[in-house]
Amino acid sequence: MGLLTFAVAAAGAAGAVAVTPALIAAAGFTATGIAAGSVAASMMSSAALANGGGVAAGSVVAVLQSIGAAGLSTTGTAAMASAGGAIGTAIGLLL
């Protein structure tokens, strides 16, 4: 693994950590709740219909709203950095 691959992997890790909360917020999972008319609102509606009116704890919608409200946890940050680094490494190896 060369220096370029390492640099692209590091950029991928940092980029994934930086971009993930912004993408989640753009989908409508915000610090003040789910934004009306957003993708998040549609997901919440579907989840509630499937679960008899409520959104199950630990579901995708619940986890994304938690991230939107509080940001990534330490574990979430590590997971995003790992995924971004892996993608960066793959790209770096192709360069």
Buried (B, 14 or more C-beta within 10 A) or exposed (E): EEEEBBEBBBBBBBBBBEEBBEEBBBBBBBEEBBBEEBBBBEBBEEBBEEEEEEBEEEBEBBBBBBBBBEEBEEEBBEBBBEBBBBBBBEBBEEE
